[in-house]
Amino acid sequence: MRIGRFKKGEKVFYAVIEENLVIPLIGSPFNQSSLKLDEVCYLLSEVSFLSPVQPSKIIAVGLNYKDHAKELGMKIPDEPIIFLKPSTSVIGTEEEIVYPPQAKQLDYEAELSLVVGKRCRNVSLKDAPGYVLGFTCGNDVTARDLQRKDGQWTRAKSFDTFAPLGPWVETELELDSIEIKLFLNGELKQSSTSSQMIFSPFHLLSFISHIMTLYPGDVIMTGTPAGVGPMKPGDKVEVVIEGIGTLKNTVVRGNEEN
């Protein structure tokens, strides 16, 4: 099932997507036992996409693909390397990534992103799948020069618009070997599969839940494969994940006012 978040006029709502139809949900997608569909439905062309969820936090993972570690000449980590992105960095598909004036190099990072379905703490690996709502496409936008300059990642990863998510959440996904690709202006830049992951999404949820409480709608960005590179204003970037869909964003030049 595909669950998205949309706007029509002044109305903001979660909905189930079936082909080109958007069927609003009555209640919260995080309460599956009482999930009901509205009698009204819309065409996809009649609504505006929003970010599929509103996380309290985004937990991202560094160096979680074997091909990316090989590309960088880095050792495979013994434990996941995690960092946080704020909720204010989230945007949806078709929204603009703002290139901040403080940055000189802005990079894309295509990422399979897990959406937490239930509040959890200290979850075992065995039980982890039961706490997942589903998966969406993500782009861990990074001001690479600021990351190098600061020596830690908070500023480089946290600007507004630096966490595109979408277009929706897919609740049924086989994770064994799905394709993860990124296109920049139509040119393939990243191409890998989930089989290259060092730590599985369920391993990550369990590991992170032993550090911090996770809430419904929180997002775990599970790392990026090889091929990371720069974007510039005017570029169109697409994250395409098999079984989910395509996250589309355009890069625009920012200033101190936006």
Protein Blocks (a to p, Z undefined) as FASTA:
>chain_A
ZZddddehjbccddddehjaccddedjfklmklgccdfbdcdfklpccddfbdcfbdcdd
ehibfklmmmnopacdfbdcdddddfklpccehiacdddfkbcbdcdddddddddfbdce
hiafklmmmmcfbdcdddddddfklmmmnopaklmmmgghiaccdjbdcfbdcfklpccd
ddeehiafbdcdfklpmbdfklmmmmmmmmbccdehiacdebjaehiacddehiacdddd
ehiaccddddddddfkZZ
